[in-house]
Amino acid sequence: MSLLPDSASFHEKVQDAFVAYRGSGVSLSAADLELLDAWASKEVPFEVVARGLRKAAEAALWDSADGEGKLRSLKGCRKAVEAEIGKYLRQTAGRTATEEAVEEPFHVTRHKKLVATLKKVTKPNVPGWVERLRVPEDFAEGDRQEHLAIALLCRALPFERRHALLREARASVEKALAMTAATKRESFKFHRSALVRQAWSMPSLW
C-alpha cells in the first residue's frame, strides 16, 4: 500500500502508510527516524513493513477500552513490523537465483492464506468470487486483492450492519487533520477492513 509515486523513497512510503493507518497526521521523532533507518537497512520490500504497520494499527484499535485506539509513534509498531521482516527474511534467506525461481514467492504464500481464510469464514456457502481470485504477480496486486475481498465481504453483510460499520469507519477519519484526500481514503479502507474482519470473526490475513 502506497499512495506515493514509484520514485518515492522507502522512508516516504513508510511515513505515508503510518499516517493512513494511524488516522491522522503526526511528526516522527528522532527515535522513530532512527528505527525507520534500521528497517530500510534490511532491504526488504516496502509492503512487508506496511503489513507490520497495519497489524500494529489493528492491535491498537481493538486493545483500546474506549474505542479510541490509535498508534502513538512508529516505535509502537516495532514488534509487529520486525516480526513481518523476520518472516520475510527467513523465507528468502540463502536462496540462489535458481532456487528463487523455483520456490514459492512470499506474496503467493499470502494469497493462499487469503483464499483459505475466505473459504473458512464463508462456509458452507463459499461465494464463487473466492475461487476466481487469481494468484497475484507481486505484493501490490496482492494488497489490491485483499482490499477487494474485504469490500465484497462488507457488501455481503445485512444492510443495517453494513451501514453502521461504514459509518463507524468514516467517523474514524473524517475529523483527521494533516492528511491529503488520498491518504484519508486509504485510512478509511484500513478502518473498514478492520471492522469487516471483526464482523466476520476473521483472523489477520497478514
C-alpha positions in Angstrom: 0.0 0.0 0.0 1.4 3.3 -1.0 -0.3 6.4 -2.5 3.1 7.9 -3.5 4.7 7.6 -6.9 7.2 4.8 -7.6 10.0 7.3 -7.3 9.2 8.0 -3.6 11.8 6.8 -1.2 11.3 3.9 1.3 11.2 6.4 4.1 8.4 8.4 2.4 6.3 5.4 1.7 6.5 4.1 5.3 5.6 7.5 6.7 2.7 7.8 4.4 1.4 4.4 5.3 1.8 5.1 9.0 -0.3 8.3 8.7 -3.0 6.4 6.9 -3.2 3.6 9.4 -3.0 6.0 12.3 -5.9 8.0 11.0 -4.3 11.4 11.5 -1.0 13.3 10.8 1.9 13.1 13.2 5.5 14.2 13.2 8.1 11.4 13.6 10.5 11.7 16.5 14.3 11.2 16.2 13.8 7.7 17.7 11.2 7.0 15.1 13.5 8.1 12.3 16.3 6.0 13.7 14.0 3.0 13.6 13.0 3.7 10.1 16.6 3.8 9.0 17.1 0.4 10.6 14.2 -1.1 8.7 15.5 0.4 5.5 18.9 -1.2 6.0 17.2 -4.6 6.0 16.4 -4.0 2.3 13.0 -5.8 2.4 10.1 -4.7 0.2 8.1 -1.8 1.5 5.0 -3.9 1.5 6.5 -6.2 4.2 6.9 -3.2 6.5 3.4 -1.9 5.6 1.9 -5.2 6.7 3.5 -4.8 10.1 2.3 -1.3 10.4 -1.2 -2.4 9.6 -1.1 -5.2 12.1 0.1 -2.9 14.8 -2.7 -0.4 14.0 -5.3 -3.0 14.3 -4.0 -4.2 17.6 -4.1 -0.6 18.9 -7.6 -0.2 17.6 -9.0 -3.3 19.3 -7.0 -3.2 22.5 -8.4 0.3 23.4 -11.1 0.1 26.0 -12.7 3.3 24.9 -12.6 2.7 21.2 -10.1 5.5 20.7 -7.1 3.2 19.9 -4.5 4.9 17.8 -0.8 4.4 17.1 1.2 6.9 19.1 4.5 6.5 17.4 6.4 4.5 14.9 8.2 2.8 17.8 4.8 1.4 18.8 4.8 -0.7 15.6 8.3 -2.1 16.1 7.3 -5.5 17.3 4.8 -6.2 14.6 7.0 -4.8 11.8 10.1 -6.7 12.8 8.0 -9.9 13.1 7.0 -9.4 9.4 10.6 -8.6 8.4 11.7 -11.7 10.2 9.1 -13.9 8.4 10.2 -12.5 5.0 13.9 -12.9 5.7 13.5 -16.5 6.9 11.7 -17.4 3.8 14.1 -15.8 1.4 17.5 -16.3 3.2 20.1 -18.4 1.5 18.3 -18.8 -1.8 20.3 -19.0 -5.0 18.8 -17.4 -8.2 17.7 -20.8 -9.3 16.0 -21.6 -6.0 14.2 -18.2 -6.0 12.8 -19.1 -9.4 11.5 -22.5 -8.2 10.4 -21.7 -4.6 7.1 -20.0 -3.9 7.3 -16.2 -3.7 6.2 -14.6 -0.4 3.2 -12.9 -2.0 1.9 -16.2 -3.4 2.0 -17.7 0.1 0.0 -14.7 1.3 -2.5 -15.3 -1.5 -3.1 -18.9 -0.5 -3.6 -17.8 3.1 -6.2 -15.2 1.9 -8.2 -17.8 -0.1 -8.1 -20.4 2.7 -9.3 -17.8 5.2 -12.1 -16.6 3.0 -13.3 -20.2 2.5 -13.2 -20.8 6.2 -15.2 -17.8 7.2 -17.9 -18.1 4.5 -18.5 -21.8 4.5 -20.7 -23.6 3.8 -21.8 -21.1 1.2 -18.4 -20.0 -0.2 -19.1 -17.3 -2.8 -17.8 -18.0 -6.4 -15.6 -15.0 -6.4 -13.3 -16.6 -3.8 -12.2 -19.3 -6.3 -11.8 -16.7 -9.0 -9.2 -14.7 -7.2 -6.1 -15.1 -9.3 -2.6 -15.6 -8.0 -1.1 -12.1 -7.7 2.1 -11.2 -9.6 3.5 -9.0 -6.8 2.9 -7.5 -3.4 0.9 -4.6 -4.8 -1.5 -6.8 -6.6 -1.9 -9.0 -3.5 -2.8 -5.9 -1.5 -5.4 -4.9 -4.1 -6.9 -8.4 -3.9 -7.2 -8.2 -0.1 -9.0 -4.9 -0.3 -11.4 -6.3 -3.0 -12.1 -9.3 -0.8 -12.9 -7.1 2.2 -15.2 -4.9 0.1 -17.1 -7.9 -1.1 -17.4 -9.3 2.4 -18.7 -5.9 3.6 -21.3 -6.0 0.8 -22.4 -9.4 1.9 -23.4 -8.2 5.4 -27.0 -7.3 6.3 -27.8 -3.7 5.3 -28.2 -2.3 8.8 -25.0 -3.8 10.0 -23.1 -2.8 6.9 -24.4 0.8 7.1 -23.3 1.1 10.8 -19.9 -0.4 10.0 -19.2 2.0 7.2 -20.4 5.0 9.3 -18.0 4.0 12.0 -15.1 3.6 9.5 -15.8 7.1 8.1 -16.1 8.6 11.6 -12.6 7.3 12.3 -11.0 9.6 9.7 -13.5 12.4 8.9 -12.0 14.7 11.5 -8.4 13.9 10.7 -6.1 16.8 10.0 -2.8 17.0 8.2 -3.8 14.3 5.7 -4.3 14.5 2.0 -7.6 13.4 0.5 -5.9 10.3 -1.0 -4.4 9.3 2.4 -7.8 9.8 4.1 -9.3 7.3 1.5 -6.6 4.8 2.4 -7.2 5.4 6.1 -10.9 4.7 5.5 -10.1 1.5 3.7 -7.9 0.3 6.6 -10.6 1.0 9.2 -13.3 -0.6 7.1 -11.1 -3.7 6.7 -10.6 -4.0 10.5 -14.3 -3.7 11.1 -15.3 -6.1 8.4 -12.8 -8.7 9.6 -14.2 -8.3 13.1 -17.8 -8.7 11.8 -16.8 -12.0 10.1 -14.6 -13.2 13.0 -11.8 -13.2 10.5 -8.2 -13.7 11.6 -5.5 -11.4 10.4 -4.6 -12.0 6.7 -1.0 -10.8 7.3 
